[in-house]
Amino acid sequence: MVSVSSVRGTKHFHIGKWVRHCLKGIGYFVALGVMVTGGAIYYLVNEVDFAKLKQRELETKSMSLTEEVESLRELKTSLESDLIDREERMNLVSDRLGDLEKVLGMNDSEGELESRLDTAAITSSVRMVMLTQIPSGAPVHNARISSGYGKRKHPVTGSIRMHRGQDFAVNTGTPVYAPADGVVEITRPSKEGSGNFLRLQHSYGFSSSYSHLQKFAVKSGEFVQKGDLIAYSGNSGLSSGPHLHYEVRFVGRPLDPKPFVDWGWTILKQYLVKYEVFDGNL
């Protein structure tokens, strides 16, 4: 029973059992709804916080990845620049190697660069060894050639004779050096013909001889190396003035000394240093 009093009087309402059950059910439903809503709100709040935390972590990771990508881009640019520089150097080496191959007389320049370098190094090394074993370069320094190989009019006798060597116009007492490794075959003092005469025996059948000397600096049977002092130039024997008569022979046959004089150690060394096959400490 529900009583409602007012100025107009009191009214009485009777609530039945069925209505009470309905109100009670509605109350339970509302309470359940409030609880479910509160739980959902609590869950969503936690999810929002977790999402914000994840968002911050992703932002931090994104910044880190951005920095890493920028670093990789810089590294890529640096590597590309280095690659271009190396390609330019390889092209320069290839060009220089081509020039060196021409100097060394090598015809095959189409192989791998490493193989070409090995071949050039071996070829140049062989030539360097050869230049110490056979006559190369002038036996006197900074000397003018006064007479070459071939037929000429003898300056003393006036007859046409074969000149089997090359004359260097040098003063008396000018040092004479061995043009290659060898053994002193003979030192012959004389006042006639070739005058004081010296002959060196070299490898591969080559020999070199020196005439009109002033005096000897070595003895017969002595071993000499390229560049060793062997004698001093003079004016002995049948000579019109101080000079050195220089001959190169192969198995006794006279050869024109000019190619041997022109292609010397100094020229080869200059080529090898220029094209960076060897350094300057040869």
C-alpha positions as CSV (number, residue, x, y, z in Angstrom):
1,M,0.0,0.0,0.0
2,V,1.4,3.4,-1.0
3,S,-0.2,6.6,0.6
4,V,0.3,10.0,-1.0
5,S,-0.8,13.0,1.1
6,S,-1.4,16.5,-0.2
7,V,-3.5,19.6,0.5
8,R,-6.3,18.0,-1.3
9,G,-6.2,15.0,0.8
10,T,-4.6,11.6,1.0
11,K,-4.7,9.0,-1.7
12,H,-4.0,5.4,-1.3
13,F,-2.5,3.2,-4.0
14,H,-2.3,-0.5,-3.8
15,I,0.7,-2.1,-5.6
16,G,0.1,-5.7,-6.6
17,K,2.5,-8.6,-6.4
18,W,3.0,-8.6,-10.2
19,V,4.0,-4.9,-10.3
20,R,6.4,-5.4,-7.5
21,H,8.1,-8.1,-9.4
22,C,8.3,-5.9,-12.5
23,L,9.8,-3.0,-10.6
24,K,12.3,-5.3,-8.9
25,G,13.3,-6.8,-12.3
26,I,13.7,-3.3,-13.7
27,G,15.9,-2.4,-10.7
28,Y,18.0,-5.5,-11.2
29,F,18.3,-4.8,-14.9
30,V,19.3,-1.2,-14.3
31,A,21.9,-2.2,-11.7
32,L,23.3,-4.8,-14.1
33,G,23.4,-2.3,-16.9
34,V,25.2,0.2,-14.6
35,M,27.8,-2.5,-13.6
36,V,28.2,-3.6,-17.3
37,T,28.6,0.0,-18.4
38,G,31.1,0.7,-15.6
39,G,33.1,-2.4,-16.5
40,A,33.1,-1.5,-20.2
41,I,34.2,2.0,-19.4
42,Y,37.0,0.7,-17.2
43,Y,38.1,-1.7,-19.9
44,L,38.1,0.9,-22.6
45,V,40.0,3.3,-20.5
46,N,42.7,0.7,-20.0
47,E,42.7,0.0,-23.7
48,V,43.1,3.6,-24.5
49,D,46.1,3.9,-22.2
50,F,47.6,0.8,-23.7
51,A,47.0,2.2,-27.2
52,K,48.6,5.5,-26.3
53,L,51.6,3.6,-24.9
54,K,51.9,1.5,-28.1
55,Q,51.5,4.7,-30.1
56,R,54.4,6.3,-28.2
57,E,56.5,3.2,-28.8
58,L,55.7,3.2,-32.5
59,E,56.5,6.9,-32.8
60,T,59.9,6.3,-31.1
61,K,60.6,3.3,-33.3
62,S,59.5,5.3,-36.4
63,M,62.0,8.1,-35.5
64,S,64.7,5.5,-35.0
65,L,63.9,3.9,-38.4
66,T,63.9,7.3,-40.0
67,E,67.3,8.1,-38.6
68,E,68.6,4.7,-39.7
69,V,67.1,5.1,-43.2
70,E,68.8,8.5,-43.4
71,S,72.1,7.0,-42.3
72,L,71.8,4.3,-44.9
73,R,71.1,6.9,-47.6
74,E,74.2,8.7,-46.6
75,L,76.2,5.4,-46.6
76,K,74.7,4.6,-50.1
77,T,75.8,8.0,-51.4
78,S,79.2,7.6,-49.9
79,L,79.6,4.1,-51.4
80,E,78.4,5.3,-54.8
81,S,80.9,8.1,-54.7
82,D,83.7,5.7,-53.6
83,L,82.6,3.2,-56.4
84,I,82.8,5.9,-59.0
85,D,86.2,7.0,-57.7
86,R,87.4,3.4,-57.8
87,E,86.1,2.9,-61.3
88,E,88.0,6.0,-62.4
89,R,91.2,4.6,-60.7
90,M,90.7,1.2,-62.4
91,N,90.3,2.9,-65.8
92,L,93.4,5.0,-65.1
93,V,95.3,1.8,-64.1
94,S,94.0,0.0,-67.2
95,D,95.1,2.9,-69.4
96,R,98.5,3.1,-67.8
97,L,98.8,-0.7,-68.0
98,G,98.0,-0.5,-71.8
99,D,100.8,2.0,-72.2
100,L,103.2,-0.2,-70.3
101,E,102.1,-3.2,-72.4
102,K,103.0,-1.3,-75.5
103,V,106.4,-0.5,-74.0
104,L,106.9,-4.1,-73.1
105,G,105.8,-5.3,-76.5
106,M,102.8,-7.2,-75.1
107,N,100.0,-7.7,-77.7
108,D,97.2,-9.2,-75.5
109,S,95.5,-6.4,-73.5
110,E,92.0,-7.9,-73.4
111,G,92.3,-10.2,-70.4
112,E,91.4,-9.6,-66.8
113,L,93.2,-6.7,-65.2
114,E,94.8,-8.8,-62.5
115,S,96.2,-11.2,-65.1
116,R,97.5,-8.4,-67.2
117,L,99.2,-6.9,-64.2
118,D,100.8,-10.2,-63.4
119,T,102.0,-10.7,-67.0
120,A,103.3,-7.1,-67.1
121,A,105.2,-7.5,-63.8
122,I,106.7,-10.8,-65.0
123,T,107.6,-9.4,-68.4
124,S,109.2,-6.3,-66.9
125,S,111.0,-8.4,-64.2
126,V,112.4,-10.6,-66.9
127,R,113.6,-7.5,-68.9
128,M,115.2,-6.1,-65.8
129,V,117.1,-9.3,-65.3
130,M,118.1,-9.3,-69.0
131,L,119.3,-5.7,-68.7
132,T,121.8,-6.9,-66.0
133,Q,123.0,-9.8,-68.0
134,I,123.4,-8.3,-71.5
135,P,125.0,-4.9,-72.3
136,S,122.6,-2.0,-72.0
137,G,123.2,1.7,-71.6
138,A,126.3,3.7,-72.3
139,P,129.6,2.7,-70.7
140,V,130.5,6.4,-70.0
141,H,128.2,9.1,-68.6
142,N,126.9,12.1,-70.6
143,A,129.2,11.5,-73.6
144,R,128.8,12.6,-77.1
145,I,128.9,10.0,-79.9
146,S,131.6,11.0,-82.3
147,S,131.3,8.1,-84.7
148,G,128.8,5.3,-85.2
149,Y,128.8,1.7,-86.5
150,G,129.3,1.2,-90.2
151,K,131.7,1.9,-93.0
152,R,133.7,5.2,-92.7
153,K,136.9,6.9,-93.6
154,H,139.5,6.2,-90.9
155,P,140.5,9.5,-89.3
156,V,144.2,8.5,-89.1
157,T,144.9,6.3,-92.2
158,G,142.3,7.9,-94.4
159,S,141.2,4.5,-95.8
160,I,137.5,3.3,-96.0
161,R,137.1,0.7,-93.4
162,M,134.3,-1.0,-91.5
163,H,133.9,0.7,-88.1
164,R,132.6,-2.2,-85.9
165,G,131.8,-0.1,-82.8
166,Q,130.8,3.3,-81.5
167,D,133.1,6.1,-80.5
168,F,132.4,8.3,-77.5
169,A,134.1,11.7,-77.4
170,V,135.4,11.8,-73.8
171,N,138.5,13.3,-72.2
172,T,141.4,11.2,-71.0
173,G,140.7,9.7,-67.6
174,T,136.9,9.5,-68.0
175,P,135.6,6.5,-65.9
176,V,134.3,3.6,-67.9
177,Y,131.6,1.4,-66.4
178,A,130.5,-2.2,-67.1
179,P,127.2,-2.2,-69.1
180,A,126.2,-5.6,-67.7
181,D,127.3,-8.3,-65.3
182,G,130.2,-10.3,-66.7
183,V,133.8,-11.6,-66.4
184,V,136.9,-9.7,-67.5
185,E,138.1,-11.9,-70.4
186,I,141.2,-9.9,-71.2
187,T,143.1,-6.7,-70.3
188,R,145.8,-6.1,-73.0
189,P,148.2,-3.1,-72.7
190,S,149.4,-1.9,-76.1
191,K,150.6,1.2,-77.9
192,E,149.4,0.1,-81.3
193,G,146.0,-0.6,-83.0
194,S,143.3,-0.6,-80.3
195,G,145.8,0.6,-77.7
196,N,145.0,-0.5,-74.1
197,F,142.2,-3.0,-74.7
198,L,139.7,-4.7,-72.4
199,R,137.0,-7.2,-73.1
200,L,134.1,-8.4,-70.9
201,Q,132.3,-11.7,-71.4
202,H,128.6,-11.5,-70.6
203,S,125.7,-14.0,-70.5
204,Y,123.9,-15.5,-73.5
205,G,127.0,-15.2,-75.8
206,F,127.3,-11.4,-75.6
207,S,130.6,-9.6,-75.1
208,S,131.7,-6.0,-74.9
209,S,135.1,-4.4,-75.6
210,Y,136.8,-1.1,-74.9
211,S,139.8,0.3,-76.8
212,H,142.2,3.2,-76.5
213,L,142.1,3.2,-72.7
214,Q,144.4,5.1,-70.4
215,K,144.5,2.4,-67.7
216,F,142.5,-0.6,-66.3
217,A,140.6,-0.7,-63.0
218,V,140.1,-4.5,-63.1
219,K,142.1,-7.6,-63.8
220,S,141.6,-10.6,-66.2
221,G,139.3,-13.2,-64.7
222,E,137.7,-10.8,-62.3
223,F,133.9,-10.8,-62.0
224,V,132.1,-7.4,-62.4
225,Q,128.6,-6.3,-62.0
226,K,126.6,-3.8,-64.0
227,G,127.8,-0.3,-63.2
228,D,131.2,-1.3,-61.8
229,L,134.2,0.8,-62.7
230,I,136.4,-1.2,-65.1
231,A,138.8,1.3,-66.7
232,Y,139.6,5.0,-67.7
233,S,139.4,6.3,-71.2
234,G,142.5,7.5,-73.0
235,N,144.2,8.1,-76.3
236,S,146.4,5.0,-76.6
237,G,147.0,3.1,-79.8
238,L,146.0,4.2,-83.3
239,S,143.8,7.2,-82.3
240,S,143.3,10.7,-83.6
241,G,142.3,12.0,-80.1
242,P,141.0,11.1,-76.7
243,H,137.9,8.9,-77.0
244,L,136.4,5.5,-76.1
245,H,135.9,2.9,-78.8
246,Y,133.0,0.6,-77.7
247,E,132.0,-2.7,-79.3
248,V,129.2,-5.2,-78.6
249,R,129.5,-8.7,-80.1
250,F,127.2,-11.8,-80.1
251,V,129.1,-15.1,-80.3
252,G,132.0,-13.1,-81.8
253,R,129.9,-11.3,-84.5
254,P,130.0,-7.5,-84.2
255,L,126.6,-5.7,-83.6
256,D,125.7,-2.1,-83.8
257,P,126.1,-0.8,-80.2
258,K,123.5,2.0,-80.6
259,P,120.4,0.0,-79.7
260,F,122.1,-1.4,-76.7
261,V,123.2,2.1,-75.6
262,D,119.8,3.6,-76.2
263,W,117.8,1.0,-74.4
264,G,119.4,1.2,-71.0
265,W,118.6,0.6,-67.4
266,T,117.7,4.3,-66.7
267,I,115.1,4.4,-69.5
268,L,113.5,1.1,-68.4
269,K,113.4,2.3,-64.8
270,Q,111.8,5.6,-65.8
271,Y,109.0,3.6,-67.6
272,L,108.5,1.2,-64.7
273,V,108.3,4.0,-62.1
274,K,106.1,6.2,-64.4
275,Y,103.5,3.4,-64.9
276,E,103.7,2.3,-61.2
277,V,104.9,-1.2,-61.8
278,F,107.7,-0.7,-59.3
279,D,108.7,2.1,-57.0
280,G,111.8,4.3,-57.3
281,N,114.0,2.0,-55.2
282,L,115.3,-0.2,-58.0
